[in-house]
Amino acid sequence: MPYHEWFIEFEKNIDDLNNFADIIEKSMYTQNVYYKDLIDGKVLQKLQITPIKKGGFDTYMKSIGKLGGQNKLPRLSDNRKIADELYRLNLTRN
């Protein structure tokens, strides 16, 4: 099943990533009345959060030659190109 995957670079370690994801997901429920229906109806899986190593997004932007103030990492994508590259560069933190 498809799912939302958020890549987040935290300033400090999160003790309970699942609890953090639950808080965000509850907020998504209130902002989009259909989101909970999609989860309950098993059309979407629950939100997944993938922590990124400190400086990971800068490392990614540098790897594609776009490090600098005028370049921004896309906030939303309908494909896995950036996600796959973050994994390939070993920038995720498990």
N, CA, C and O atoms as a CHARMM CRD file, in Angstrom:
* protein
*
  376
    1    1 MET  N      0.83900  -1.19100   0.00000 PROA 1      0.00000
    2    1 MET  CA     0.00000   0.00000   0.00000 PROA 1      0.00000
    3    1 MET  C      0.88200   1.25300   0.00000 PROA 1      0.00000
    4    1 MET  O      1.97100   1.24500   0.57400 PROA 1      0.00000
    5    2 PRO  N      0.42700   2.29600  -0.62400 PROA 2      0.00000
    6    2 PRO  CA     1.18100   3.55000  -0.59600 PROA 2      0.00000
    7    2 PRO  C      1.13700   4.19700   0.79300 PROA 2      0.00000
    8    2 PRO  O      0.30700   3.84400   1.63100 PROA 2      0.00000
    9    3 TYR  N      2.03200   5.13600   1.01300 PROA 3      0.00000
   10    3 TYR  CA     2.09900   5.82800   2.29600 PROA 3      0.00000
   11    3 TYR  C      2.82600   7.15100   2.11200 PROA 3      0.00000
   12    3 TYR  O      3.54200   7.36000   1.13300 PROA 3      0.00000
   13    4 HSD  N      2.62300   8.03800   3.08100 PROA 4      0.00000
   14    4 HSD  CA     3.39100   9.26800   3.14800 PROA 4      0.00000
   15    4 HSD  C      4.67400   8.93300   3.89100 PROA 4      0.00000
   16    4 HSD  O      4.63900   8.29600   4.94400 PROA 4      0.00000
   17    5 GLU  N      5.81500   9.36400   3.34100 PROA 5      0.00000
   18    5 GLU  CA     7.08500   9.19600   4.03400 PROA 5      0.00000
   19    5 GLU  C      7.71100  10.57400   4.16900 PROA 5      0.00000
   20    5 GLU  O      7.94100  11.26800   3.17800 PROA 5      0.00000
   21    6 TRP  N      7.97700  10.95400   5.39100 PROA 6      0.00000
   22    6 TRP  CA     8.59200  12.24700   5.66600 PROA 6      0.00000
   23    6 TRP  C     10.03300  12.01100   6.07700 PROA 6      0.00000
   24    6 TRP  O     10.31600  11.18400   6.94400 PROA 6      0.00000
   25    7 PHE  N     10.93900  12.74100   5.45000 PROA 7      0.00000
   26    7 PHE  CA    12.34900  12.71400   5.79700 PROA 7      0.00000
   27    7 PHE  C     12.62500  13.96600   6.62300 PROA 7      0.00000
   28    7 PHE  O     12.44700  15.08400   6.14000 PROA 7      0.00000
   29    8 ILE  N     13.06000  13.77600   7.86900 PROA 8      0.00000
   30    8 ILE  CA    13.24200  14.89600   8.79200 PROA 8      0.00000
   31    8 ILE  C     14.64600  14.84400   9.38700 PROA 8      0.00000
   32    8 ILE  O     15.10700  13.80300   9.85800 PROA 8      0.00000
   33    9 GLU  N     15.31400  16.00300   9.35200 PROA 9      0.00000
   34    9 GLU  CA    16.61300  16.14700  10.01000 PROA 9      0.00000
   35    9 GLU  C     16.36500  16.85100  11.33800 PROA 9      0.00000
   36    9 GLU  O     16.04900  18.04000  11.36800 PROA 9      0.00000
   37   10 PHE  N     16.50700  16.11700  12.42600 PROA 10     0.00000
   38   10 PHE  CA    16.22500  16.64700  13.75300 PROA 10     0.00000
   39   10 PHE  C     17.46000  17.33900  14.33700 PROA 10     0.00000
   40   10 PHE  O     18.58900  16.90300  14.11400 PROA 10     0.00000
   41   11 GLU  N     17.23100  18.41700  15.08300 PROA 11     0.00000
   42   11 GLU  CA    18.31200  19.07900  15.81800 PROA 11     0.00000
   43   11 GLU  C     18.81800  18.16600  16.92600 PROA 11     0.00000
   44   11 GLU  O     20.02400  18.03500  17.13600 PROA 11     0.00000
   45   12 LYS  N     17.87000  17.52700  17.64300 PROA 12     0.00000
   46   12 LYS  CA    18.20300  16.61700  18.73900 PROA 12     0.00000
   47   12 LYS  C     17.53300  15.28200  18.45600 PROA 12     0.00000
   48   12 LYS  O     16.55500  15.21200  17.71100 PROA 12     0.00000
   49   13 ASN  N     18.06400  14.22800  19.05400 PROA 13     0.00000
   50   13 ASN  CA    17.46300  12.91000  18.88600 PROA 13     0.00000
   51   13 ASN  C     16.05600  12.89400  19.48400 PROA 13     0.00000
   52   13 ASN  O     15.80000  13.50600  20.52100 PROA 13     0.00000
   53   14 ILE  N     15.16200  12.19100  18.82000 PROA 14     0.00000
   54   14 ILE  CA    13.79800  11.99400  19.30400 PROA 14     0.00000
   55   14 ILE  C     13.76400  10.66700  20.06100 PROA 14     0.00000
   56   14 ILE  O     14.16600   9.63200  19.52800 PROA 14     0.00000
   57   15 ASP  N     13.28400  10.70300  21.30200 PROA 15     0.00000
   58   15 ASP  CA    13.23600   9.48600  22.10500 PROA 15     0.00000
   59   15 ASP  C     12.22600   8.48200  21.56700 PROA 15     0.00000
   60   15 ASP  O     12.49600   7.28100  21.55200 PROA 15     0.00000
   61   16 ASP  N     11.07000   8.95900  21.12600 PROA 16     0.00000
   62   16 ASP  CA    10.00400   8.06700  20.67800 PROA 16     0.00000
   63   16 ASP  C      9.49600   8.52700  19.31400 PROA 16     0.00000
   64   16 ASP  O      8.56300   9.32500  19.22300 PROA 16     0.00000
   65   17 LEU  N     10.11700   8.01700  18.26700 PROA 17     0.00000
   66   17 LEU  CA     9.77200   8.41100  16.90800 PROA 17     0.00000
   67   17 LEU  C      8.33900   8.02400  16.55400 PROA 17     0.00000
   68   17 LEU  O      7.66500   8.74400  15.81700 PROA 17     0.00000
   69   18 ASN  N      7.87300   6.89400  17.07300 PROA 18     0.00000
   70   18 ASN  CA     6.49400   6.47300  16.79500 PROA 18     0.00000
   71   18 ASN  C      5.48200   7.44400  17.39200 PROA 18     0.00000
   72   18 ASN  O      4.48200   7.77200  16.75400 PROA 18     0.00000
   73   19 ASN  N      5.73600   7.90300  18.60600 PROA 19     0.00000
   74   19 ASN  CA     4.85600   8.87400  19.23600 PROA 19     0.00000
   75   19 ASN  C      4.85400  10.17800  18.43800 PROA 19     0.00000
   76   19 ASN  O      3.80000  10.77800  18.22600 PROA 19     0.00000
   77   20 PHE  N      6.02100  10.61000  18.00400 PROA 20     0.00000
   78   20 PHE  CA     6.13900  11.82000  17.18400 PROA 20     0.00000
   79   20 PHE  C      5.31300  11.67100  15.90400 PROA 20     0.00000
   80   20 PHE  O      4.58900  12.59000  15.52000 PROA 20     0.00000
   81   21 ALA  N      5.42100  10.51600  15.24600 PROA 21     0.00000
   82   21 ALA  CA     4.65000  10.25500  14.03000 PROA 21     0.00000
   83   21 ALA  C      3.15200  10.27000  14.31700 PROA 21     0.00000
   84   21 ALA  O      2.37300  10.78300  13.51400 PROA 21     0.00000
   85   22 ASP  N      2.74800   9.71400  15.44600 PROA 22     0.00000
   86   22 ASP  CA     1.32400   9.72300  15.82400 PROA 22     0.00000
   87   22 ASP  C      0.79600  11.13900  16.00500 PROA 22     0.00000
   88   22 ASP  O     -0.32700  11.44400  15.60200 PROA 22     0.00000
   89   23 ILE  N      1.60500  12.00600  16.60900 PROA 23     0.00000
   90   23 ILE  CA     1.19100  13.39600  16.80700 PROA 23     0.00000
   91   23 ILE  C      1.00300  14.09300  15.46200 PROA 23     0.00000
   92   23 ILE  O      0.01800  14.80300  15.25800 PROA 23     0.00000
   93   24 ILE  N      1.93800  13.89100  14.55500 PROA 24     0.00000
   94   24 ILE  CA     1.82200  14.50300  13.22500 PROA 24     0.00000
   95   24 ILE  C      0.61000  13.94100  12.49000 PROA 24     0.00000
   96   24 ILE  O     -0.14500  14.67900  11.85700 PROA 24     0.00000
   97   25 GLU  N      0.43700  12.63300  12.58100 PROA 25     0.00000
   98   25 GLU  CA    -0.67600  12.00600  11.88400 PROA 25     0.00000
   99   25 GLU  C     -2.02200  12.52000  12.39800 PROA 25     0.00000
  100   25 GLU  O     -2.93500  12.75000  11.60500 PROA 25     0.00000
  101   26 LYS  N     -2.15400  12.70100  13.70500 PROA 26     0.00000
  102   26 LYS  CA    -3.39200  13.25300  14.26200 PROA 26     0.00000
  103   26 LYS  C     -3.63600  14.66000  13.73900 PROA 26     0.00000
  104   26 LYS  O     -4.77800  15.04200  13.48600 PROA 26     0.00000
  105   27 SER  N     -2.58400  15.41800  13.57900 PROA 27     0.00000
  106   27 SER  CA    -2.71500  16.75200  12.99700 PROA 27     0.00000
  107   27 SER  C     -3.18000  16.66400  11.54500 PROA 27     0.00000
  108   27 SER  O     -3.98400  17.47900  11.09200 PROA 27     0.00000
  109   28 MET  N     -2.67100  15.67300  10.82400 PROA 28     0.00000
  110   28 MET  CA    -3.09400  15.48300   9.43400 PROA 28     0.00000
  111   28 MET  C     -4.58100  15.10900   9.36200 PROA 28     0.00000
  112   28 MET  O     -5.28800  15.51000   8.43800 PROA 28     0.00000
  113   29 TYR  N     -5.03900  14.34000  10.34400 PROA 29     0.00000
  114   29 TYR  CA    -6.46600  13.98200  10.39800 PROA 29     0.00000
  115   29 TYR  C     -7.33700  15.22800  10.47700 PROA 29     0.00000
  116   29 TYR  O     -8.37200  15.31200   9.81600 PROA 29     0.00000
  117   30 THR  N     -6.91500  16.19800  11.28700 PROA 30     0.00000
  118   30 THR  CA    -7.72700  17.40000  11.46400 PROA 30     0.00000
  119   30 THR  C     -7.65800  18.32700  10.25300 PROA 30     0.00000
  120   30 THR  O     -8.58200  19.10400  10.01300 PROA 30     0.00000
  121   31 GLN  N     -6.56900  18.24800   9.49100 PROA 31     0.00000
  122   31 GLN  CA    -6.40200  19.12500   8.33400 PROA 31     0.00000
  123   31 GLN  C     -7.00600  18.55200   7.05800 PROA 31     0.00000
  124   31 GLN  O     -7.30100  19.29600   6.12300 PROA 31     0.00000
  125   32 ASN  N     -7.19000  17.24600   7.01400 PROA 32     0.00000
  126   32 ASN  CA    -7.74200  16.60200   5.82600 PROA 32     0.00000
  127   32 ASN  C     -8.70100  15.50700   6.28100 PROA 32     0.00000
  128   32 ASN  O     -8.26800  14.43800   6.71300 PROA 32     0.00000
  129   33 VAL  N     -9.99200  15.76900   6.18400 PROA 33     0.00000
  130   33 VAL  CA   -10.99100  14.82800   6.70200 PROA 33     0.00000
  131   33 VAL  C    -10.94300  13.47200   6.00300 PROA 33     0.00000
  132   33 VAL  O    -11.39500  12.47600   6.56800 PROA 33     0.00000
  133   34 TYR  N    -10.41100  13.41800   4.80000 PROA 34     0.00000
  134   34 TYR  CA   -10.36200  12.16200   4.06200 PROA 34     0.00000
  135   34 TYR  C     -9.14400  11.31300   4.40600 PROA 34     0.00000
  136   34 TYR  O     -9.13400  10.11000   4.14600 PROA 34     0.00000
  137   35 TYR  N     -8.12500  11.92400   4.98400 PROA 35     0.00000
  138   35 TYR  CA    -6.89300  11.18600   5.29100 PROA 35     0.00000
  139   35 TYR  C     -7.16200  10.01400   6.23400 PROA 35     0.00000
  140   35 TYR  O     -6.70800   8.89900   5.97700 PROA 35     0.00000
  141   36 LYS  N     -7.89800  10.25700   7.32600 PROA 36     0.00000
  142   36 LYS  CA    -8.20600   9.17500   8.28100 PROA 36     0.00000
  143   36 LYS  C     -9.02300   8.07200   7.60600 PROA 36     0.00000
  144   36 LYS  O     -8.81100   6.89000   7.87500 PROA 36     0.00000
  145   37 ASP  N     -9.95400   8.45600   6.73000 PROA 37     0.00000
  146   37 ASP  CA   -10.74300   7.45800   6.00000 PROA 37     0.00000
  147   37 ASP  C     -9.84400   6.58100   5.13600 PROA 37     0.00000
  148   37 ASP  O    -10.07600   5.37700   5.02300 PROA 37     0.00000
  149   38 LEU  N     -8.82300   7.17200   4.52900 PROA 38     0.00000
  150   38 LEU  CA    -7.90000   6.40300   3.68900 PROA 38     0.00000
  151   38 LEU  C     -7.08100   5.42900   4.53000 PROA 38     0.00000
  152   38 LEU  O     -6.80700   4.31000   4.09700 PROA 38     0.00000
  153   39 ILE  N     -6.69100   5.85300   5.73400 PROA 39     0.00000
  154   39 ILE  CA    -5.94600   4.96600   6.63800 PROA 39     0.00000
  155   39 ILE  C     -6.86600   3.85000   7.13600 PROA 39     0.00000
  156   39 ILE  O     -6.51600   2.67200   7.06700 PROA 39     0.00000
  157   40 ASP  N     -8.04100   4.22900   7.63500 PROA 40     0.00000
  158   40 ASP  CA    -8.98500   3.23900   8.16600 PROA 40     0.00000
  159   40 ASP  C     -9.45500   2.26200   7.09100 PROA 40     0.00000
  160   40 ASP  O     -9.66700   1.08200   7.37100 PROA 40     0.00000
  161   41 GLY  N     -9.61500   2.74900   5.87200 PROA 41     0.00000
  162   41 GLY  CA   -10.05900   1.90500   4.76700 PROA 41     0.00000
  163   41 GLY  C     -8.94600   1.10400   4.11700 PROA 41     0.00000
  164   41 GLY  O     -9.16400   0.41400   3.12200 PROA 41     0.00000
  165   42 LYS  N     -7.74000   1.20200   4.69100 PROA 42     0.00000
  166   42 LYS  CA    -6.57100   0.46700   4.21200 PROA 42     0.00000
  167   42 LYS  C     -6.23200   0.80000   2.75900 PROA 42     0.00000
  168   42 LYS  O     -5.79800  -0.05900   1.99200 PROA 42     0.00000
  169   43 VAL  N     -6.44300   2.07900   2.39900 PROA 43     0.00000
  170   43 VAL  CA    -6.02900   2.58200   1.09700 PROA 43     0.00000
  171   43 VAL  C     -4.60700   3.12200   1.20700 PROA 43     0.00000
  172   43 VAL  O     -3.81800   3.02600   0.26700 PROA 43     0.00000
  173   44 LEU  N     -4.29000   3.69800   2.38300 PROA 44     0.00000
  174   44 LEU  CA    -2.95200   4.20000   2.69700 PROA 44     0.00000
  175   44 LEU  C     -2.45300   3.55100   3.97700 PROA 44     0.00000
  176   44 LEU  O     -3.23300   3.25400   4.88100 PROA 44     0.00000
  177   45 GLN  N     -1.14800   3.33400   4.04400 PROA 45     0.00000
  178   45 GLN  CA    -0.52800   2.94100   5.30800 PROA 45     0.00000
  179   45 GLN  C     -0.35300   4.18900   6.16300 PROA 45     0.00000
  180   45 GLN  O     -0.48700   5.31200   5.67600 PROA 45     0.00000
  181   46 LYS  N     -0.05300   3.98400   7.43200 PROA 46     0.00000
  182   46 LYS  CA     0.20000   5.11000   8.32500 PROA 46     0.00000
  183   46 LYS  C      1.47500   5.83400   7.89100 PROA 46     0.00000
  184   46 LYS  O      2.32800   5.27400   7.20300 PROA 46     0.00000
  185   47 LEU  N      1.57500   7.07800   8.31000 PROA 47     0.00000
  186   47 LEU  CA     2.73200   7.92500   8.05000 PROA 47     0.00000
  187   47 LEU  C      4.02200   7.25600   8.51300 PROA 47     0.00000
  188   47 LEU  O      4.06900   6.65600   9.58800 PROA 47     0.00000
  189   48 GLN  N      5.06100   7.36000   7.70200 PROA 48     0.00000
  190   48 GLN  CA     6.37400   6.85100   8.09100 PROA 48     0.00000
  191   48 GLN  C      7.35500   8.01900   8.11800 PROA 48     0.00000
  192   48 GLN  O      7.40700   8.82100   7.18600 PROA 48     0.00000
  193   49 ILE  N      8.12700   8.10600   9.19000 PROA 49     0.00000
  194   49 ILE  CA     9.12800   9.15500   9.31100 PROA 49     0.00000
  195   49 ILE  C     10.50700   8.51500   9.25800 PROA 49     0.00000
  196   49 ILE  O     10.79700   7.56000   9.97900 PROA 49     0.00000
  197   50 THR  N     11.34600   9.06000   8.39200 PROA 50     0.00000
  198   50 THR  CA    12.71600   8.59100   8.26300 PROA 50     0.00000
  199   50 THR  C     13.65200   9.70700   8.72100 PROA 50     0.00000
  200   50 THR  O     13.74000  10.74400   8.06200 PROA 50     0.00000
  201   51 PRO  N     14.35000   9.51100   9.83600 PROA 51     0.00000
  202   51 PRO  CA    15.28500  10.53700  10.29600 PROA 51     0.00000
  203   51 PRO  C     16.49600  10.61800   9.36800 PROA 51     0.00000
  204   51 PRO  O     16.98500   9.60400   8.86800 PROA 51     0.00000
  205   52 ILE  N     16.96300  11.83500   9.15200 PROA 52     0.00000
  206   52 ILE  CA    18.13900  12.08800   8.32500 PROA 52     0.00000
  207   52 ILE  C     19.28700  12.50500   9.24100 PROA 52     0.00000
  208   52 ILE  O     19.08500  13.23800  10.20800 PROA 52     0.00000
  209   53 LYS  N     20.49400  12.03200   8.92700 PROA 53     0.00000
  210   53 LYS  CA    21.66700  12.40000   9.71900 PROA 53     0.00000
  211   53 LYS  C     21.87200  13.90500   9.69400 PROA 53     0.00000
  212   53 LYS  O     21.50700  14.57300   8.72600 PROA 53     0.00000
  213   54 LYS  N     22.44900  14.43200  10.75100 PROA 54     0.00000
  214   54 LYS  CA    22.72400  15.86800  10.83700 PROA 54     0.00000
  215   54 LYS  C     23.56800  16.29700   9.63400 PROA 54     0.00000
  216   54 LYS  O     24.61100  15.71000   9.34900 PROA 54     0.00000
  217   55 GLY  N     23.09900  17.32200   8.94300 PROA 55     0.00000
  218   55 GLY  CA    23.78300  17.81500   7.75100 PROA 55     0.00000
  219   55 GLY  C     23.46700  17.01300   6.49700 PROA 55     0.00000
  220   55 GLY  O     24.02600  17.26500   5.43000 PROA 55     0.00000
  221   56 GLY  N     22.57400  16.05500   6.63300 PROA 56     0.00000
  222   56 GLY  CA    22.26700  15.16100   5.50800 PROA 56     0.00000
  223   56 GLY  C     21.66000  15.85000   4.30200 PROA 56     0.00000
  224   56 GLY  O     22.00400  15.52900   3.16500 PROA 56     0.00000
  225   57 PHE  N     20.76000  16.79600   4.53900 PROA 57     0.00000
  226   57 PHE  CA    20.14500  17.48300   3.40600 PROA 57     0.00000
  227   57 PHE  C     21.16400  18.35700   2.68200 PROA 57     0.00000
  228   57 PHE  O     21.13400  18.46200   1.45500 PROA 57     0.00000
  229   58 ASP  N     22.07200  18.99000   3.44200 PROA 58     0.00000
  230   58 ASP  CA    23.13400  19.76100   2.79800 PROA 58     0.00000
  231   58 ASP  C     24.04300  18.84300   1.97200 PROA 58     0.00000
  232   58 ASP  O     24.45100  19.19200   0.86400 PROA 58     0.00000
  233   59 THR  N     24.35000  17.67400   2.52400 PROA 59     0.00000
  234   59 THR  CA    25.17000  16.70400   1.79400 PROA 59     0.00000
  235   59 THR  C     24.49100  16.29500   0.49000 PROA 59     0.00000
  236   59 THR  O     25.14200  16.20700  -0.55100 PROA 59     0.00000
  237   60 TYR  N     23.18500  16.04600   0.54800 PROA 60     0.00000
  238   60 TYR  CA    22.44400  15.69200  -0.65800 PROA 60     0.00000
  239   60 TYR  C     22.50300  16.83000  -1.68500 PROA 60     0.00000
  240   60 TYR  O     22.79900  16.59900  -2.85700 PROA 60     0.00000
  241   61 MET  N     22.21900  18.05300  -1.23800 PROA 61     0.00000
  242   61 MET  CA    22.22400  19.19400  -2.16100 PROA 61     0.00000
  243   61 MET  C     23.61100  19.38400  -2.77900 PROA 61     0.00000
  244   61 MET  O     23.71900  19.70900  -3.96100 PROA 61     0.00000
  245   62 LYS  N     24.65500  19.18900  -2.00300 PROA 62     0.00000
  246   62 LYS  CA    26.02000  19.29300  -2.52900 PROA 62     0.00000
  247   62 LYS  C     26.26500  18.20800  -3.56800 PROA 62     0.00000
  248   62 LYS  O     26.93000  18.45300  -4.57400 PROA 62     0.00000
  249   63 SER  N     25.73400  17.01400  -3.33400 PROA 63     0.00000
  250   63 SER  CA    25.95600  15.88800  -4.26100 PROA 63     0.00000
  251   63 SER  C     25.31800  16.12800  -5.63200 PROA 63     0.00000
  252   63 SER  O     25.74100  15.54600  -6.63100 PROA 63     0.00000
  253   64 ILE  N     24.29500  16.99000  -5.67000 PROA 64     0.00000
  254   64 ILE  CA    23.66500  17.28800  -6.96300 PROA 64     0.00000
  255   64 ILE  C     24.08800  18.65900  -7.48900 PROA 64     0.00000
  256   64 ILE  O     23.51200  19.16900  -8.45000 PROA 64     0.00000
  257   65 GLY  N     25.10700  19.25500  -6.84300 PROA 65     0.00000
  258   65 GLY  CA    25.64600  20.53200  -7.29900 PROA 65     0.00000
  259   65 GLY  C     24.73500  21.71500  -7.05400 PROA 65     0.00000
  260   65 GLY  O     24.76600  22.68500  -7.81000 PROA 65     0.00000
  261   66 LYS  N     23.92400  21.65300  -6.00900 PROA 66     0.00000
  262   66 LYS  CA    22.96400  22.73000  -5.74600 PROA 66     0.00000
  263   66 LYS  C     23.02700  23.24400  -4.31600 PROA 66     0.00000
  264   66 LYS  O     22.01900  23.70600  -3.78100 PROA 66     0.00000
  265   67 LEU  N     24.19400  23.17100  -3.69200 PROA 67     0.00000
  266   67 LEU  CA    24.33200  23.68300  -2.33300 PROA 67     0.00000
  267   67 LEU  C     24.47100  25.19600  -2.39200 PROA 67     0.00000
  268   67 LEU  O     25.32800  25.71700  -3.10500 PROA 67     0.00000
  269   68 GLY  N     23.64900  25.88700  -1.66200 PROA 68     0.00000
  270   68 GLY  CA    23.70600  27.34500  -1.61900 PROA 68     0.00000
  271   68 GLY  C     22.35200  27.93200  -1.30100 PROA 68     0.00000
  272   68 GLY  O     21.32500  27.26300  -1.41400 PROA 68     0.00000
  273   69 GLY  N     22.36300  29.18800  -0.90300 PROA 69     0.00000
  274   69 GLY  CA    21.15000  29.85900  -0.45500 PROA 69     0.00000
  275   69 GLY  C     20.05100  29.99600  -1.48800 PROA 69     0.00000
  276   69 GLY  O     18.87800  30.09500  -1.12800 PROA 69     0.00000
  277   70 GLN  N     20.40200  30.00300  -2.76500 PROA 70     0.00000
  278   70 GLN  CA    19.39200  30.18000  -3.80300 PROA 70     0.00000
  279   70 GLN  C     18.74700  28.86600  -4.22500 PROA 70     0.00000
  280   70 GLN  O     17.81000  28.86900  -5.02400 PROA 70     0.00000
  281   71 ASN  N     19.22500  27.76100  -3.70900 PROA 71     0.00000
  282   71 ASN  CA    18.69800  26.44700  -4.05500 PROA 71     0.00000
  283   71 ASN  C     17.94300  25.87100  -2.87200 PROA 71     0.00000
  284   71 ASN  O     18.40300  25.94100  -1.73300 PROA 71     0.00000
  285   72 LYS  N     16.79100  25.30700  -3.15200 PROA 72     0.00000
  286   72 LYS  CA    15.95000  24.74500  -2.09200 PROA 72     0.00000
  287   72 LYS  C     15.63400  23.28400  -2.38600 PROA 72     0.00000
  288   72 LYS  O     15.41500  22.89800  -3.53400 PROA 72     0.00000
  289   73 LEU  N     15.61500  22.49600  -1.35000 PROA 73     0.00000
  290   73 LEU  CA    15.20200  21.10300  -1.45500 PROA 73     0.00000
  291   73 LEU  C     13.68900  21.07300  -1.62200 PROA 73     0.00000
  292   73 LEU  O     12.98500  21.71900  -0.84600 PROA 73     0.00000
  293   74 PRO  N     13.16400  20.35100  -2.59900 PROA 74     0.00000
  294   74 PRO  CA    11.70400  20.27000  -2.73900 PROA 74     0.00000
  295   74 PRO  C     11.05500  19.72600  -1.47000 PROA 74     0.00000
  296   74 PRO  O     11.58400  18.81000  -0.84000 PROA 74     0.00000
  297   75 ARG  N      9.93400  20.28000  -1.10500 PROA 75     0.00000
  298   75 ARG  CA     9.21300  19.86300   0.10400 PROA 75     0.00000
  299   75 ARG  C      8.28000  18.67900  -0.17000 PROA 75     0.00000
  300   75 ARG  O      7.88700  17.95800   0.74700 PROA 75     0.00000
  301   76 LEU  N      7.94300  18.49700  -1.41500 PROA 76     0.00000
  302   76 LEU  CA     6.96100  17.48800  -1.79300 PROA 76     0.00000
  303   76 LEU  C      7.38600  16.85500  -3.10700 PROA 76     0.00000
  304   76 LEU  O      7.90800  17.53400  -3.99100 PROA 76     0.00000
  305   77 SER  N      7.16200  15.56000  -3.23400 PROA 77     0.00000
  306   77 SER  CA     7.51600  14.87400  -4.47900 PROA 77     0.00000
  307   77 SER  C      6.53500  13.73900  -4.72000 PROA 77     0.00000
  308   77 SER  O      6.04100  13.10900  -3.78400 PROA 77     0.00000
  309   78 ASP  N      6.26600  13.49500  -5.98500 PROA 78     0.00000
  310   78 ASP  CA     5.37800  12.38600  -6.33200 PROA 78     0.00000
  311   78 ASP  C      6.16900  11.18400  -6.85700 PROA 78     0.00000
  312   78 ASP  O      5.60400  10.26000  -7.44200 PROA 78     0.00000
  313   79 ASN  N      7.50400  11.21700  -6.63500 PROA 79     0.00000
  314   79 ASN  CA     8.33100  10.06900  -7.00300 PROA 79     0.00000
  315   79 ASN  C      9.39500   9.87600  -5.92200 PROA 79     0.00000
  316   79 ASN  O      9.49400  10.68000  -4.99400 PROA 79     0.00000
  317   80 ARG  N     10.17400   8.82900  -6.04000 PROA 80     0.00000
  318   80 ARG  CA    11.14200   8.47400  -4.98800 PROA 80     0.00000
  319   80 ARG  C     12.57100   8.85300  -5.34600 PROA 80     0.00000
  320   80 ARG  O     13.50500   8.35000  -4.72100 PROA 80     0.00000
  321   81 LYS  N     12.77200   9.71100  -6.31800 PROA 81     0.00000
  322   81 LYS  CA    14.12400  10.05300  -6.76500 PROA 81     0.00000
  323   81 LYS  C     14.98400  10.57600  -5.61300 PROA 81     0.00000
  324   81 LYS  O     16.08400  10.07000  -5.38900 PROA 81     0.00000
  325   82 ILE  N     14.50200  11.57100  -4.88700 PROA 82     0.00000
  326   82 ILE  CA    15.27400  12.14500  -3.77600 PROA 82     0.00000
  327   82 ILE  C     15.40300  11.12600  -2.64400 PROA 82     0.00000
  328   82 ILE  O     16.48300  10.96700  -2.07700 PROA 82     0.00000
  329   83 ALA  N     14.32300  10.44500  -2.31500 PROA 83     0.00000
  330   83 ALA  CA    14.35400   9.44600  -1.24200 PROA 83     0.00000
  331   83 ALA  C     15.39100   8.36700  -1.54100 PROA 83     0.00000
  332   83 ALA  O     16.18200   7.99800  -0.67300 PROA 83     0.00000
  333   84 ASP  N     15.38100   7.87400  -2.75500 PROA 84     0.00000
  334   84 ASP  CA    16.34100   6.82800  -3.13000 PROA 84     0.00000
  335   84 ASP  C     17.77600   7.33000  -3.02400 PROA 84     0.00000
  336   84 ASP  O     18.67200   6.58700  -2.62300 PROA 84     0.00000
  337   85 GLU  N     17.98900   8.58700  -3.38300 PROA 85     0.00000
  338   85 GLU  CA    19.32900   9.15700  -3.30000 PROA 85     0.00000
  339   85 GLU  C     19.76000   9.34400  -1.84500 PROA 85     0.00000
  340   85 GLU  O     20.92700   9.13000  -1.52000 PROA 85     0.00000
  341   86 LEU  N     18.84300   9.73800  -0.97200 PROA 86     0.00000
  342   86 LEU  CA    19.17300   9.85500   0.45200 PROA 86     0.00000
  343   86 LEU  C     19.59900   8.50300   1.02500 PROA 86     0.00000
  344   86 LEU  O     20.53800   8.42500   1.81600 PROA 86     0.00000
  345   87 TYR  N     18.90300   7.44500   0.61900 PROA 87     0.00000
  346   87 TYR  CA    19.28400   6.10100   1.05800 PROA 87     0.00000
  347   87 TYR  C     20.62700   5.68500   0.44800 PROA 87     0.00000
  348   87 TYR  O     21.48200   5.13000   1.13800 PROA 87     0.00000
  349   88 ARG  N     20.80500   5.95900  -0.84800 PROA 88     0.00000
  350   88 ARG  CA    22.04300   5.56900  -1.54000 PROA 88     0.00000
  351   88 ARG  C     23.25400   6.23800  -0.91100 PROA 88     0.00000
  352   88 ARG  O     24.30400   5.61400  -0.76000 PROA 88     0.00000
  353   89 LEU  N     23.11000   7.50700  -0.54200 PROA 89     0.00000
  354   89 LEU  CA    24.20800   8.24400   0.07100 PROA 89     0.00000
  355   89 LEU  C     24.37900   7.92700   1.56300 PROA 89     0.00000
  356   89 LEU  O     25.23800   8.50200   2.23000 PROA 89     0.00000
  357   90 ASN  N     23.56000   7.01300   2.07400 PROA 90     0.00000
  358   90 ASN  CA    23.60400   6.58800   3.48200 PROA 90     0.00000
  359   90 ASN  C     23.39400   7.77300   4.42500 PROA 90     0.00000
  360   90 ASN  O     24.11500   7.93000   5.41000 PROA 90     0.00000
  361   91 LEU  N     22.39600   8.60500   4.11100 PROA 91     0.00000
  362   91 LEU  CA    22.12700   9.78700   4.92500 PROA 91     0.00000
  363   91 LEU  C     21.00500   9.57700   5.91600 PROA 91     0.00000
  364   91 LEU  O     20.71400  10.46300   6.72000 PROA 91     0.00000
  365   92 THR  N     20.36600   8.41000   5.87200 PROA 92     0.00000
  366   92 THR  CA    19.29300   8.12800   6.82400 PROA 92     0.00000
  367   92 THR  C     19.89000   7.64600   8.13500 PROA 92     0.00000
  368   92 THR  O     20.98600   7.08600   8.17500 PROA 92     0.00000
  369   93 ARG  N     19.14900   7.87500   9.19700 PROA 93     0.00000
  370   93 ARG  CA    19.59700   7.48500  10.53800 PROA 93     0.00000
  371   93 ARG  C     18.57600   6.50100  11.08700 PROA 93     0.00000
  372   93 ARG  O     17.39700   6.83400  11.20900 PROA 93     0.00000
  373   94 ASN  N     19.00400   5.32700  11.41100 PROA 94     0.00000
  374   94 ASN  CA    18.07600   4.31900  11.94800 PROA 94     0.00000
  375   94 ASN  C     18.32500   4.01700  13.38200 PROA 94     0.00000
  376   94 ASN  O     17.62600   3.19200  13.96900 PROA 94     0.00000
